[in-house]
């Protein structure tokens, strides 16, 4: 076949009419190598390596105004990109470049009009023997080996093949929380960001969960990659999420859980009339006794030498003792422990005849001996107490002796009210450091001040408040109590220093 010769500036350009001409779309897949310019006509010279080849300038692309293709994403709107592959079209471009050099020297215009350029460099007919990905896989079903031959490596072949064979499974963005979707044949995989798990990365492991039997047994703190669990005094973390006893008699533990739960269900079915505590059922209870009274107030054990009560109770008598392990306020019982008071720590912000901060910690001269029917109540963390224990989803229990009869230790079940409800019930009385319970028609409302309110969470009882009925408050509307969660820093200072 004779070659066709076309003048090109002061040079000659040779093209073969049967040779496959360049594919313009190839250049959009090429990696940017570099560019020079501008030339006298406003165009640019851009160099791309062959796809998969060495970074070289063996393939020269000529960029000219007229055609609107912009591979760089710039604001340029009229760029013409032509990619040359065959040796003859390569020669044609060299010829054009040579003409550009001549034009620079002679101040002539070297860019051809689109019609003329097309007559010189036109799209060639597809060669039946050419082994391009477009021919092999876009016009007919190709094999993996053919795709592998085109891409020259397994990694890029696998990426193409997973989409080609059954579509892009990641097109609908099934992965959550910013996860990366990796398509595969017949499915996809979600690569989760740090802190997320699940098939679709839908579970945020950095946040604490309240799902039953999941997450932390007691306290939880959100973290960067995962939440962190901790436990109350006398407990320790096991397997990152569980709390196990670290001492023989840890806080908040009742001797028989099955009996406790059974009797709590009886409270709700008996219209909350209240029931008497059995031995070991209310082990945290303390009784304040004076020489003038068998018992005048309740208290709750915090640790071996500390008992919490109300400030008005602690200031009632100049001298008194503390008894633990008791069920009757008048009779002496086996296992009863009576201890002398060493020091009284009244809340520093308590003001007599004012309802807020009505708390006092009694420091004992001797230490309490813990046993199954004498243990401390657990102190909660602030967020744990207010977001979980007092949320209203879990019932509260109040334990103590009635002011009227002062006979048998009683337990009753109550419901926490939200602060706005408390303020509506007791206007000009409540503060955010105080709480109240809902009214119960038959519930005991004459519990002595200092009686503890507790909530069971995952089989451990936590102290949430201390009854503090102001003068003139109607107990039939429910109990008023001091929130332990709002006084933790003061309590922990006293507990940590002794």
C-alpha positions as CSV (number, residue, x, y, z in Angstrom):
1,X,0.0,0.0,0.0
2,X,1.4,3.3,-1.0
3,X,1.9,6.0,1.6
4,X,0.1,9.3,1.3
5,X,2.3,12.3,1.7
6,X,0.9,15.6,3.0
7,X,2.9,18.8,3.4
8,X,3.2,20.0,7.0
9,X,5.0,23.4,7.2
10,X,8.5,23.0,5.9
11,X,8.4,19.2,6.7
12,X,6.5,16.3,5.2
13,X,4.0,14.2,7.3
14,X,3.3,10.6,6.3
15,X,0.1,8.8,7.4
16,X,-1.3,5.4,6.4
17,X,-5.0,5.3,5.6
18,X,-5.3,1.8,7.0
19,X,-3.6,2.5,10.3
20,X,-6.0,2.8,13.3
21,X,-6.3,6.4,14.3
22,X,-6.1,7.8,17.8
23,X,-8.9,7.4,20.4
24,X,-9.6,10.8,22.0
25,X,-11.1,9.1,25.1
26,X,-7.8,7.4,25.9
27,X,-6.4,10.7,27.1
28,X,-9.0,11.1,29.8
29,X,-7.7,8.0,31.5
30,X,-4.0,8.9,31.2
31,X,-2.2,10.3,34.2
32,X,-1.1,13.9,33.9
33,X,2.7,14.1,33.3
34,X,3.4,17.7,32.6
35,X,2.7,20.6,30.4
36,X,4.3,23.5,28.7
37,X,2.9,26.6,27.2
38,X,1.3,28.8,26.3
39,X,2.2,28.8,22.6
40,X,1.6,31.8,20.3
41,X,-1.9,30.6,19.4
42,X,-3.1,30.2,23.0
43,X,-2.9,26.4,23.1
44,X,-0.8,24.2,25.4
45,X,1.5,21.2,24.9
46,X,0.6,18.4,27.3
47,X,2.6,15.2,27.8
48,X,1.0,12.0,29.0
49,X,2.6,8.6,29.5
50,X,1.0,5.6,27.9
51,X,-1.5,3.9,30.3
52,X,0.5,1.3,32.3
53,X,3.8,2.3,30.7
54,X,6.8,4.1,31.9
55,X,6.7,7.9,32.7
56,X,8.1,9.1,29.4
57,X,7.2,11.5,26.7
58,X,6.9,8.8,24.1
59,X,3.3,9.7,23.7
60,X,2.8,13.4,22.8
61,X,-0.7,14.9,23.1
62,X,-1.5,18.1,21.3
63,X,-3.8,20.5,23.0
64,X,-5.5,23.1,21.0
65,X,-8.5,25.5,21.2
66,X,-11.8,24.6,19.6
67,X,-12.8,21.2,21.2
68,X,-14.3,21.3,24.7
69,X,-12.4,18.7,26.7
70,X,-10.8,19.6,30.1
71,X,-9.0,16.8,31.8
72,X,-7.6,19.1,34.6
73,X,-10.9,20.5,35.9
74,X,-9.7,24.0,35.3
75,X,-11.8,27.0,34.2
76,X,-10.5,26.7,30.6
77,X,-13.6,26.0,28.5
78,X,-12.1,25.5,25.0
79,X,-9.3,22.9,25.0
80,X,-8.8,20.3,22.4
81,X,-7.1,17.1,23.5
82,X,-5.9,14.6,20.9
83,X,-4.1,11.4,22.0
84,X,-1.8,9.7,19.5
85,X,-0.9,6.0,19.7
86,X,0.1,4.7,16.3
87,X,3.5,5.5,14.8
88,X,2.0,7.3,11.8
89,X,-0.2,9.5,14.0
90,X,2.8,10.1,16.2
91,X,4.7,11.2,13.1
92,X,1.8,13.5,12.2
93,X,1.9,15.2,15.6
94,X,5.7,15.6,15.3
95,X,5.0,17.2,12.0
96,X,2.5,19.7,13.5
97,X,4.9,20.5,16.3
98,X,7.6,21.2,13.8
99,X,5.2,23.5,12.0
100,X,4.6,25.3,15.3
101,X,8.3,25.9,15.7
102,X,8.5,27.3,12.3
103,X,5.5,29.6,13.0
104,X,7.1,30.9,16.1
105,X,10.1,31.9,14.0
106,X,8.1,33.3,11.1
107,X,5.1,34.7,13.1
108,X,2.7,32.4,11.2
109,X,-0.5,30.8,12.5
110,X,0.1,27.1,12.9
111,X,-3.2,25.9,14.3
112,X,-5.6,24.5,11.7
113,X,-9.3,24.9,11.6
114,X,-11.2,21.9,13.0
115,X,-12.3,20.7,9.5
116,X,-8.7,20.8,8.2
117,X,-7.3,19.1,11.3
118,X,-9.9,16.4,11.1
119,X,-8.9,15.7,7.5
120,X,-5.4,15.2,8.6
121,X,-5.9,13.4,11.9
122,X,-9.3,11.6,11.8
123,X,-10.7,8.8,13.9
124,X,-9.6,5.5,12.4
125,X,-11.8,2.4,12.0
126,X,-11.4,-0.1,14.8
127,X,-8.8,-2.8,14.0
128,X,-10.4,-6.2,14.4
129,X,-7.1,-7.5,15.8
130,X,-6.6,-4.8,18.4
131,X,-6.6,-6.1,22.0
132,X,-8.0,-3.0,23.9
133,X,-10.4,-3.2,26.9
134,X,-13.0,-1.4,24.9
135,X,-13.1,-4.1,22.3
136,X,-12.7,-7.0,24.6
137,X,-15.1,-6.2,27.3
138,X,-17.5,-3.4,26.2
139,X,-18.7,-4.9,22.9
140,X,-18.8,-8.5,24.0
141,X,-18.5,-10.5,27.2
142,X,-14.8,-10.9,28.0
143,X,-12.9,-13.2,30.3
144,X,-11.0,-12.4,33.4
145,X,-7.8,-13.3,31.6
146,X,-8.5,-10.8,28.8
147,X,-9.1,-8.1,31.4
148,X,-5.9,-9.1,33.2
149,X,-4.0,-8.9,29.9
150,X,-5.2,-5.3,29.4
151,X,-4.5,-4.0,33.0
152,X,-1.2,-5.9,33.4
153,X,-1.8,-6.4,37.2
154,X,-4.2,-8.3,39.4
155,X,-5.2,-5.3,41.6
156,X,-6.7,-3.1,38.9
157,X,-8.1,-6.2,37.2
158,X,-10.0,-7.2,40.3
159,X,-11.4,-3.7,40.8
160,X,-12.7,-3.7,37.2
161,X,-13.9,-7.2,37.2
162,X,-16.0,-6.9,40.4
163,X,-18.0,-4.1,38.8
164,X,-18.0,-5.5,35.3
165,X,-19.3,-9.0,36.1
166,X,-22.3,-8.2,38.3
167,X,-22.6,-4.4,38.6
168,X,-21.4,-2.0,41.3
169,X,-22.8,-3.2,44.6
170,X,-21.5,0.0,46.2
171,X,-23.6,2.3,44.0
172,X,-26.3,2.8,46.6
173,X,-23.8,3.6,49.4
174,X,-24.8,0.7,51.7
175,X,-22.0,1.5,54.2
176,X,-22.8,3.9,57.1
177,X,-20.9,6.4,59.2
178,X,-18.4,7.4,56.5
179,X,-17.2,3.8,55.9
180,X,-15.5,2.8,52.6
181,X,-17.3,0.4,50.4
182,X,-15.3,-2.3,48.6
183,X,-17.2,-4.0,45.8
184,X,-16.7,-7.7,45.0
185,X,-18.2,-10.3,42.9
186,X,-21.6,-11.1,44.4
187,X,-21.4,-8.7,47.2
188,X,-19.4,-5.9,48.9
189,X,-17.5,-5.2,52.1
190,X,-17.6,-2.2,54.3
191,X,-14.3,-0.9,55.7
192,X,-15.3,0.8,58.9
193,X,-13.7,3.9,60.4
194,X,-12.1,3.6,63.8
195,X,-14.8,3.2,66.5
196,X,-17.5,1.7,64.2
197,X,-18.4,-2.0,63.8
198,X,-21.2,-4.1,62.1
199,X,-21.8,-5.4,58.6
200,X,-22.6,-1.8,57.4
201,X,-20.5,-0.1,60.1
202,X,-23.8,0.9,61.7
203,X,-22.7,0.4,65.3
204,X,-20.9,3.2,67.0
205,X,-18.6,1.6,69.6
206,X,-17.5,4.9,70.9
207,X,-20.9,5.5,72.5
208,X,-22.3,3.8,75.6
209,X,-25.2,1.4,75.0
210,X,-28.2,0.9,77.2
211,X,-29.2,-2.4,75.6
212,X,-29.9,-5.2,78.0
213,X,-26.9,-7.5,78.6
214,X,-24.7,-5.3,76.4
215,X,-22.2,-2.6,77.1
216,X,-20.8,-1.8,80.6
217,X,-22.2,-3.5,83.7
218,X,-22.0,-0.2,85.6
219,X,-20.3,3.1,84.6
220,X,-19.5,4.0,81.0
221,X,-17.4,6.7,79.4
222,X,-17.4,7.4,75.7
223,X,-14.0,7.1,74.0
224,X,-12.2,7.8,70.7
225,X,-12.2,4.2,69.5
226,X,-14.4,2.5,72.0
227,X,-16.3,3.3,75.2
228,X,-14.5,2.6,78.6
229,X,-16.1,0.8,81.5
230,X,-15.5,1.3,85.2
231,X,-17.1,0.1,88.4
232,X,-18.2,1.3,91.8
233,X,-16.2,1.0,95.0
234,X,-15.5,-2.7,95.9
235,X,-16.0,-3.8,92.2
236,X,-13.5,-4.2,89.4
237,X,-13.7,-4.5,85.6
238,X,-13.6,-7.9,84.0
239,X,-13.4,-8.6,80.3
240,X,-13.5,-4.9,79.6
241,X,-17.3,-4.5,80.2
242,X,-18.3,-6.6,83.2
243,X,-17.9,-5.7,86.9
244,X,-17.0,-8.4,89.4
245,X,-16.7,-8.3,93.2
246,X,-13.2,-7.2,94.3
247,X,-13.9,-7.6,98.0
248,X,-15.9,-10.1,100.0
249,X,-18.9,-7.8,100.6
250,X,-19.0,-5.2,97.8
251,X,-21.4,-2.3,97.9
252,X,-25.0,-2.6,96.7
253,X,-25.2,-6.3,96.9
254,X,-28.2,-8.1,98.4
255,X,-27.9,-11.6,99.8
256,X,-30.7,-13.1,97.6
257,X,-31.4,-11.5,94.3
258,X,-34.3,-13.9,93.5
259,X,-36.0,-13.1,96.8
260,X,-35.4,-9.4,96.2
261,X,-37.0,-9.4,92.7
262,X,-39.9,-11.5,93.8
263,X,-40.7,-9.1,96.7
264,X,-40.4,-6.1,94.4
265,X,-43.0,-7.5,92.1
266,X,-45.3,-8.0,95.2
267,X,-44.9,-4.3,96.0
268,X,-46.4,-3.3,92.6
269,X,-49.3,-5.8,92.8
270,X,-50.1,-4.8,96.4
271,X,-50.7,-1.1,95.4
272,X,-47.5,-0.1,97.1
273,X,-48.6,-0.5,100.7
274,X,-44.9,-1.2,101.7
275,X,-43.4,-4.4,103.2
276,X,-41.1,-5.1,106.1
277,X,-37.4,-5.7,105.2
278,X,-36.3,-9.3,105.8
279,X,-32.8,-10.0,107.2
280,X,-30.2,-9.0,104.5
281,X,-32.8,-7.4,102.3
282,X,-31.9,-3.8,103.3
283,X,-28.3,-4.2,104.4
284,X,-27.2,-0.5,103.9
285,X,-29.6,0.8,106.5
286,X,-28.5,2.7,109.6
287,X,-30.4,4.0,112.5
288,X,-29.6,7.2,114.5
289,X,-30.2,6.6,118.3
290,X,-30.0,9.0,121.2
291,X,-30.4,8.6,124.9
292,X,-33.8,10.3,124.6
293,X,-35.0,8.2,121.7
294,X,-34.7,4.6,120.5
295,X,-34.4,5.9,117.0
296,X,-35.1,9.3,115.5
297,X,-33.7,9.3,112.0
298,X,-32.4,7.0,109.3
299,X,-29.1,6.9,107.5
300,X,-27.2,4.9,104.8
301,X,-23.8,3.3,105.0
302,X,-21.2,4.7,102.6
303,X,-18.2,2.8,103.8
304,X,-16.9,1.1,106.9
305,X,-16.6,4.4,108.9
306,X,-19.0,6.7,107.1
307,X,-22.8,7.1,107.2
308,X,-24.8,9.6,105.2
309,X,-28.0,11.3,106.6
310,X,-29.7,14.6,106.4
311,X,-28.2,17.7,108.1
312,X,-31.4,18.3,110.0
313,X,-31.1,14.8,111.5
314,X,-27.4,15.3,112.4
315,X,-28.1,18.6,114.2
316,X,-31.1,17.3,116.1
317,X,-29.2,16.0,119.2
318,X,-25.8,17.0,120.5
319,X,-24.9,13.3,121.2
320,X,-26.1,10.2,119.5
321,X,-25.0,6.8,118.3
322,X,-25.4,4.9,115.0
323,X,-26.7,1.3,114.8
324,X,-26.5,-1.0,111.8
325,X,-27.8,-4.5,111.2
326,X,-31.1,-3.6,112.7
327,X,-34.7,-4.3,111.6
328,X,-36.5,-3.1,114.7
329,X,-36.0,0.4,116.1
330,X,-36.7,-0.6,119.7
331,X,-35.5,-4.1,120.4
332,X,-31.9,-5.3,120.5
333,X,-31.1,-7.9,117.7
334,X,-28.5,-10.5,117.2
335,X,-25.8,-9.1,114.9
336,X,-26.6,-5.5,115.7
337,X,-23.6,-3.1,115.7
338,X,-23.8,0.1,117.7
339,X,-21.0,2.7,117.0
340,X,-20.0,6.0,118.5
341,X,-19.8,9.2,116.5
342,X,-16.3,10.7,116.0
343,X,-17.2,13.7,113.8
344,X,-20.1,15.2,111.9
345,X,-19.4,16.7,108.4
346,X,-22.4,19.0,107.6
347,X,-22.6,20.1,104.0
348,X,-20.6,23.4,103.8
349,X,-23.5,25.1,101.9
350,X,-26.3,24.0,104.2
351,X,-28.3,26.8,105.8
352,X,-30.7,25.9,108.6
353,X,-34.4,26.0,107.6
354,X,-33.4,26.0,103.9
355,X,-34.3,22.9,101.9
356,X,-31.2,22.6,99.6
357,X,-27.9,20.9,100.6
358,X,-29.6,19.1,103.6
359,X,-26.9,16.5,104.0
360,X,-24.4,15.4,106.6
361,X,-21.8,12.7,106.7
362,X,-21.3,11.0,110.1
363,X,-17.7,9.8,110.7
364,X,-17.6,6.8,113.1
365,X,-15.0,6.2,115.8
366,X,-14.8,2.5,114.9
367,X,-15.3,0.6,111.7
368,X,-18.4,-1.3,110.7
369,X,-17.9,-5.0,110.2
370,X,-19.4,-5.9,106.8
371,X,-21.3,-9.2,106.4
372,X,-24.2,-10.4,104.2
373,X,-26.8,-8.3,106.1
374,X,-24.5,-5.3,106.6
375,X,-23.0,-3.7,103.4
376,X,-22.7,-0.2,102.0
377,X,-24.8,1.3,99.2
378,X,-23.0,2.1,96.0
379,X,-22.3,5.7,95.0
380,X,-23.1,6.3,91.3
381,X,-21.4,8.6,88.8
382,X,-23.3,11.8,88.0
383,X,-24.3,11.1,84.4
384,X,-25.1,7.4,85.2
385,X,-27.4,8.5,88.1
386,X,-29.3,11.2,86.2
387,X,-29.4,9.6,82.7
388,X,-30.1,6.0,83.7
389,X,-31.0,5.5,87.4
390,X,-33.4,8.5,87.7
391,X,-34.6,8.6,84.1
392,X,-38.0,7.1,85.1
393,X,-37.4,3.9,83.3
394,X,-36.3,2.1,86.5
395,X,-38.2,2.0,89.8
396,X,-36.8,3.6,93.0
397,X,-37.0,2.0,96.4
398,X,-37.0,3.9,99.7
399,X,-36.0,2.1,103.0
400,X,-36.4,3.4,106.6
401,X,-38.5,3.6,109.7
402,X,-41.8,5.4,109.8
403,X,-41.8,8.5,112.0
404,X,-45.2,7.6,113.5
405,X,-44.6,4.1,114.7
406,X,-40.8,3.8,114.8
407,X,-41.1,0.0,114.8
408,X,-40.2,-2.2,111.8
409,X,-37.8,-1.4,108.9
410,X,-39.9,-0.9,105.8
411,X,-39.2,-0.9,102.1
412,X,-41.4,0.6,99.4
413,X,-41.3,1.1,95.6
414,X,-41.6,4.6,94.1
415,X,-41.3,6.4,90.8
416,X,-38.9,9.4,90.1
417,X,-40.5,12.6,88.8
418,X,-38.8,14.9,86.4
419,X,-37.6,18.3,87.8
420,X,-40.3,20.4,86.0
421,X,-43.0,18.2,87.6
422,X,-41.3,18.6,91.0
423,X,-41.2,22.4,90.6
424,X,-44.9,22.4,89.7
425,X,-45.8,20.3,92.7
426,X,-43.6,22.2,95.1
427,X,-43.3,25.8,93.8
428,X,-40.6,28.0,95.3
429,X,-39.1,25.0,97.1
430,X,-37.2,22.8,94.6
431,X,-33.8,23.4,93.1
432,X,-31.9,21.3,90.5
433,X,-29.9,19.7,93.4
434,X,-33.2,18.2,94.7
435,X,-35.7,15.6,93.4
436,X,-39.1,14.2,94.1
437,X,-41.1,11.1,93.6
438,X,-44.6,10.6,92.2
439,X,-47.5,10.4,94.7
440,X,-48.7,6.9,95.6
441,X,-52.2,6.5,97.0
442,X,-51.3,3.8,99.5
443,X,-47.5,4.4,99.7
444,X,-45.9,5.1,103.1
445,X,-45.1,8.8,103.1
446,X,-44.0,9.1,106.7
447,X,-40.5,7.8,106.3
448,X,-38.1,9.6,108.6
449,X,-35.6,12.1,107.2
450,X,-32.3,10.5,106.2
451,X,-34.0,7.5,104.6
452,X,-32.1,6.4,101.4
453,X,-33.5,6.1,97.9
454,X,-31.9,3.5,95.7
455,X,-32.2,2.0,92.2
456,X,-31.1,-1.4,91.2
457,X,-29.2,-1.6,87.9
458,X,-27.9,-5.0,86.7
459,X,-28.3,-6.6,90.1
460,X,-26.5,-3.8,92.0
461,X,-28.2,-1.1,94.1
462,X,-27.0,2.5,93.8
463,X,-27.8,5.4,96.1
464,X,-29.7,8.1,94.3
465,X,-31.0,10.3,97.1
466,X,-31.6,11.0,100.8
467,X,-35.1,11.9,102.0
468,X,-35.3,15.5,103.2
469,X,-38.9,16.6,103.9
470,X,-39.0,20.4,104.6
471,X,-41.3,21.7,107.2
472,X,-44.9,21.9,106.0
473,X,-44.3,19.6,102.9
474,X,-47.2,17.3,102.2
475,X,-45.8,13.8,102.0
476,X,-48.9,12.5,100.3
477,X,-47.7,14.3,97.1
478,X,-44.5,12.2,97.2
479,X,-41.0,12.4,98.7
480,X,-38.6,15.2,98.4
481,X,-35.0,14.2,98.5
482,X,-31.4,15.5,98.0
483,X,-29.8,14.2,94.8
484,X,-26.6,12.3,95.6
485,X,-25.5,13.0,92.0
486,X,-25.3,16.8,92.7
487,X,-23.1,16.3,95.8
488,X,-20.6,13.7,94.6
489,X,-17.5,15.8,94.7
490,X,-18.1,16.6,98.4
491,X,-18.9,13.0,99.2
492,X,-16.0,11.6,97.3
493,X,-13.6,14.0,99.0
494,X,-14.7,12.7,102.4
495,X,-14.6,9.1,101.3
496,X,-11.2,9.4,99.6
497,X,-9.5,11.0,102.5
498,X,-10.4,8.2,105.0
